[in-house]
Amino acid sequence: MTKRRTVQPDLLPEPETLKPLAERMRPRSLDDFVGQERLLASGTAFRRAIESGHVHSMILWGPPGCGKTSLARVLARYGEAEFLSISAVLGGLAEVRAALAEAAKYFAAGRRTVLFVDEVHRFNKAQQDAFLPHIERGTIVFVGATTENPSFELNSALLSRCRVHVLEMVSVEAIVQALQRALADAEHGLGAFDLQIDAAALHEIARAADGDVRRGLTLLEIAAELADHGRIEANVLDQVLADRVRRFDKGGEVFYDQISALHKSVRNSNPDAALYWIARMFDGGCDPAYLARRLTRMAVEDIGLADPSALEKTIAAWDAYDRQGSPEGDLALANVAVYLAMAPKSNAAYAAYGAARKLVAHTGSLPVPVALRNAPTKLMKELGYGSNYQYDPDVAGGIAYDQQCFPDELGEQRLYRPTGNGIEARIRERLEQIRAERAKAVQG
């Protein structure tokens, strides 16, 4: 009985027609790229290095669909190197070792290998460390792709061996260019179908792609499948673009950039921008409880005593959201974002607390003044705890100006410096009077 020969599925040629449009239209040369002019425009140092075949290990950092995978493939082609690809989402240390072993075989045969690691930030320290000796030896040209900040997500040892190149979100105009190429390309794209689509509709698809070329090509492909007699009409486009999701990663670089923009818009007293950013975060699926917590922080940090009611209103809005949920409760948080933006600002209490913490760290555990110490027992009273304490409500004017509340080693300190904004202006006036009287009492 003859042994039946099996054919591995990954050895079969992939039919071009079965691939998605975005895969078929991947750039095959640097001239095919759209966007990324800062890195890849004619005459740039990076482009000249690629064209000369000088390929180095690198980290490609950028949003989804900006061309990281395509650039890695092109690097291998210009460098006349083998191309191996693994995904940190799907693979583990076993896959890493297998890829490195294959690269070692090519290296022994005098061939370079570009090893592309997608979503490299998902690998742990041990998995990232596995690449280091092979990068140093030259067995591989390492190309890692990440959507997250490499400074936070990648080992310093790996970063020291790779250059980080930042890829930018692709503009609407550049995506339109990619869509036009796909419509005209009869071999790899949709050119054989002679599709008709208005320039405005093409622009709408590019805008809906939200900086992601792959998404734009996917939307175009879906629209082409639904086209009536070769024309993509407005009703078809409405179906394709309905309920699309904007870019938001709920915990990564974009997430923190957007909450930073919201906080700084409130601090800048710009209610329009504050509404825009809170709407962006709601639209992306941000947890409203997180937004409520951050708005509360803004009320305390940036508004403070210039408008003490800001904290009350923020807590009330948070409570309203907890009672109503979305979408009704979203409006309560949006309302308080506008209120915070328009409120007078003061970080004086926030800064004073920071100064107090520094003073404590610098001066250590100084003893409490004897007059301010608690004296619940007879022994403590005999030791003088609480002696000579002046009970302020019994003092004329309600304040014992000559009573020192700081440790004796420090003397009186000025940490809180009120602004002239909002209610804090009245606080400043009152505090200046108290401090002046206290200074006279101490001198007397």
Phi, psi and omega in degrees: 000124182281144180282130183283132180273130178258146179250123179293134182303325183284354177268347178287143177295140180276120178298128182300323184289340180275347180283147174297156181303319181299326179286320181294329185265014177303141178301136177255351176210170180296331180291341181278348183288143170246144184075188178059034181298327182301323181268320195247004179297154181302129177095350178291155183298320182295317180294318180298322179295317180296313183297333179273358178085006180272094184253129181243163177292140187205163170246126177259112184249120180184170183289168178301144174073017181266354174112018183296311181295316180298321180294322178298318178296318180294323177302316180295322182293315179291328181273004181050048183242158172290153180239121175239142183227133173227156181245129178290344178285319186261336187253171177223201183296328179296317179293323178298313181296321179296317179295319179294324178294320178294319178297324179297324177295316178297321181297318179295332179271005178086020180246138174277159178228126169270113178260112182263125179244106181280143181054045187301335181295344180279348176284143178279182185299317181297320180292320177293321181296335182298336182278337193303307182296330181285327174293315181296321182286338183091009178299324180228152162261110187276128174232107179257140179245136180212146173263354183255159181298116182301330181299328182267328194256341185247148179297144178298328179295320178289319180297326182291341181259358183229149173265137180269125175246127183266122175260142186258159173300135186283136183289162178300318182297320180292323178293322175303318179299319178294321179293320178296320177298318180296322180290331183269338186279108181281338182277313184250338186255223185248014185300329182292342184269351178052052182286146178246128178209137180293152178299322179295321179292322178296321177295323179294321176296316180296322179292321179292337180293340174058045176083004185248107182298319180300317179295319179299316179293325178294316178298320178296319180296319178295317179298321179296322180292332181265357185298143180260113180056042174079008180238130178271102183274170183297322181294326177292317180297321178300320178295318184292322186267000181294140173056035177286155184253131177280169184287123178195133187244005173051045176144355181255204186301314182296319180304308183287331174296319183287320178292328175296319179295320178297312181299316184286334175290320176297313180300327181277004181056044180242088184295330180295313179293323178300317178296320179299311185288325178290327175293321177300318183287321173299316182298326181277355177095022179296142177295118181301330178297325176294317178298319179298319179295318180290324177296323176297320177299319179297319180299324182277317187280315190261337181254314172053229185274000172293332174208084183301336181289347179299321178295318179298317181293324180293316177297322179295320178294320177299315179296321179297321178295317180300327181281324187257330185071190179270150001270350185300316182292338178301322183295326178298318179291323177295319178300314184289332175297319177295316180300315180297321179297323184270350181288151173298148187249143171202127174252021185297315180294321178298315179292322180295321178295320177298319179295322179296320179296319178295320180296317179297315181296327184279324188260346175077204189269073179286145183289150176289138177308141185303319183298334183265358184285150177284139183228070182280346183242162179298319180299316181297321178294321178295330178280358176095003180301130178079359181291145180065014176288135179256120180280109191305319180299339179270355181269144177302128182087349174084004180222127174273091188296332184269007180271119183273129182254347175273160172304148182303325183293337182264321189070184182294138179236151175247104180255318183270122180236089185299149175273180175261020184264133173058217182297335182295340176296320178290324177297319181297316179299315180295318182293323178297322178295315181297315182294325178294316178295322180294321179295319178294320181294320180294318180294324181290000000 
